[in-house]
Amino acid sequence: MSTPNDAQRPPSQSYGAARMEKIVSLCKRRGFIFQSSEIYGGLNGLWDYGPLGVELKRNLKNYWWRVMVHERNDVVGMDGSILMNRAVWKASGHEDTFSDPMVDCRSCKARLRADQVIDKGKGKQCPVCGGKDLTEPRSFNLMFKTYVGATEDESSITYLRPETAQAIFVQFKNILDVSRKKLPFGIAQIGKAFRNEINPRNFTFRSREFEQMELEYFCGAEEGMKLLDYWKEERLKFYENIGIARAKLHVLTVPDEERAFYSKGTYDIEYDFPFGRQELEGVAYRTDYDLSQHQKTSGKSLEYFDEETKQKFIPHVVEPSAGVDRTVLALICEAYSEDEAPDDKGKMETRIVLRFHPRMAPVKCAVFPLLKNKEQLVAKAKEIVDLLRPHMFVFYDESGAIGRRYRRQDEIGTPFGVTVDFETLGEKDLALRDTVTLRERDSMKQERVAIKDLATMLISRIA
Ligand code: GAP
């Protein structure tokens, strides 16, 4: 367990702030991300994903699952409950220590994380009002407390889980028994986590409700450090394979004094967001701390029996723990760009384009009949939609000039556009009958492709 203590960075550069403003506005305008409960004024630190945001998020989670579970022999999945017995959180240490030190400003009543209080040499000051009348730091537990059942008393207290990992640890024995895996092996999970963050900020970056993609990779003690490096490298490859430039990814070796006491090594994988370099994922060697704690508290054996050495021991664990929402935000920030493209009259105009990796793009292909009042063009375009739909998320659009339709798709990152024109009908040249124009988003290059080859060609490009 680690508290969300990603380093405080210098204030955003104005370029970064302006870029972020454009990204947030695009996310709302095109249906990626909305403020939760917006019509009631919202609720700080909570976000809803719209029609495109949910597709992007699913593509990310599906790819993570594919790479971390399906393409490996040594990892199985699980899906645990969000509410668990309170004893889990006592054993894991969350009930006592999952907290941030917090300071109240008595002048403006702001509640601040202790590390946000500024000291310019004239004593500590409130960053909101400049006041110096501050309380001493107090611990503020980040877990959301709730009650299970009809009575609200001490005996019914539990918490919304602040990480998905604990469900994996407490199911370790069941999963070991049913999967019959041998060490080293892992258990993967994707799910919601909740933290009552004191200062949610930077759009979805620090939210109060978010999703994690976590792997607990169990091993013998002697393999821990080696596997820590192995997983760091695997995870870096993952980010590159979803379209995040290696140059914008950084590995921070968490110094001894900042690591959780039970961890023998932790890397933070960071990304250069427009608001600064911030953590995307933590890769931590957690030793045998978690399983030992649960064995001690529950009184149930969580040991592993090694058939070869005939020894029983508590496995160690290496944990790559990534944030879904942070990665979605990184994907959008990475993809956002502006360039120049000709409008329908050939005049150059600014084009907003999300250069998503095709694997991540919410819509894979848009299909356009050149004219909406030409029945045969429309019928052919709809046939193509039916042809592609079993394989990918396709969008049909017949309204407006073709240039505007391309532009609308560029703005949401659709990598391919298919246009059905008179040549498709064989009106100009019989050799071109049943071919379409395939336009690629980034280069804007167009090629003529036979309809019969379209599905195979696109499937290979979005895989
Ligand atoms: N099981 C280990 C664990 O939870 P963590 O560093 O606290 O470690 C892992 O969290 C990842 O979860 C972070 O790297 C981040 O991507 C994501 N995360 C944590 N707190 C978050 C928050 N408030 N909002 C969005 N994502 C968050």
Boltz pocket constraint, residues with backbone or C-beta under 6 A from the ligand:
constraints:
  - pocket:
      binder: B
      contacts: [[A, 1], [A, 2], [A, 3], [A, 4], [A, 162], [A, 163], [A, 164], [A, 165], [A, 195], [A, 197], [A, 204], [A, 205], [A, 206], [A, 207], [A, 208], [A, 209], [A, 210], [A, 211], [A, 212], [A, 214], [A, 279], [A, 280], [A, 281], [A, 282], [A, 319], [A, 321], [A, 322], [A, 323], [A, 324], [A, 325], [A, 326]]
      max_distance: 6.0
